[in-house]
Amino acid sequence: MDHMDDNPLFGLSMSSAPSSPSSPTSSVTSETPAPTAAAPPVAVLQTVNIKSHVPVVLELANPNYDEWCCFFDAFLGKFNLGSHISSPPTAEQCHDPAWSVVDQCIISWLYNSIGKDVRDIVRTPKATVFRIWQVIHDQFRDNELHRAVHLEAEFRNLVQGDMDIVQYTGRLKQLADDLRDVGQPVGETSQVLNMLRGLSSKYRDAIPAITAKQPPHTFFPARSYLLLEEH
């Protein structure tokens, strides 16, 4: 067991653990505060592959901010580093070399999980994680209404044309998901009606069958019906 005594992943010397559960020093009373989880050592953080924790890349052209943010926020929570984005650093932290190294690790993760178009906006010399995080948040939240206008226009005007049912419905669903991500969700009934509106004329006989169903079809059952018609 000697090789585990100073394992940095545990952050605890195994030799310092209580020798017996019955030892008086190991008893826990209701007044004993819960132990605070510590962040892993810097040597461990420097080996983290951000791609394995945040599998999406944040881009201006792809409205995936909410998805990316969920992954990155959860990732920081797993390493107990959420304080770096939740509050501005104190003067003491800014002058603490150990804290600064951790902050730079997070900045490196940020830069490796965002596209070049976003990096060009947020890249600032000597910036802290908190500052970069705020710039990213403001950039995507401030542009939400502008992006929603364009997404809504494309969603409402999309027609099937030469696309097959899989391509057509896939694009509609992607647009609906993008609208949801910018705070403008589209209801199931509206998605179905919009899908039927843009259908090729060769599917006109399928429209009454879908609209007559009670309760109304949701998006994926209506899509399945159209796939059967196509085949």
C-alpha positions, 0 to 999 in steps of 0.5 A: 500500500506504500505506493498509495500513500501520496497519491495526488488523486486522493490528496491525502496521506494514507498514513494519516488516516485514523487507525481504528473506526472505534478511535475517539478521534474518528467519531462524528457528531451532529455538530461536526461540519461536513468536510469541504472537497478540495480541488485536485493538485495542479499536477493532475489538472495540467493533464486533463483532456478537456475534449473528454469532458466537454465534447462540444465546441462553442461557435458563433455560427452554431447556437449551442451555448446552453449545451456547451455551458452545461458541459463546462459548468458540470466539468468545473463542478467535478473538480470543485473549481466553480468558484473561478467562474461564479465570483471575481477573484480577490486581491489575495487570490490574484497574488497567489501563484498557486491560484493563478496556475489553476486559473490559467489551467481553466483558461486553457480549457476554455480556449480549447473548447471554443471556436476561433471566432469566439476566441477572437472575441474573448482572448485578452492578455492577463484576463482571469477565468471570471472575466473571460466567462462573463465576456462569453456569457454576454456575447451569446446572451446579447445576441440571442434576440438577433439570432432568434429572428433569423432562426424563426424566419428560416424555420417558418419558411423552410420547404421540403423541395428536393429533400427527402423526409429524413433530411427535411424533418431533420433540418426542422428539428435542428431549427426548433432545437436552436430556437429553444436554445436562444429562449424561443421554444416552439411547441409540438403542435406548431412543429407539426403544422410547420412541417406539414406546411412545407411538405412537397405536394406529393404528400398532400394526401397524408396531411388530412390523416395527420391533422385528423388524429386526436389527440394531435400527432407530436413531431416524431409520430408525424415524421414516422407516418410520413416516412411510411408514406415515402416508402 
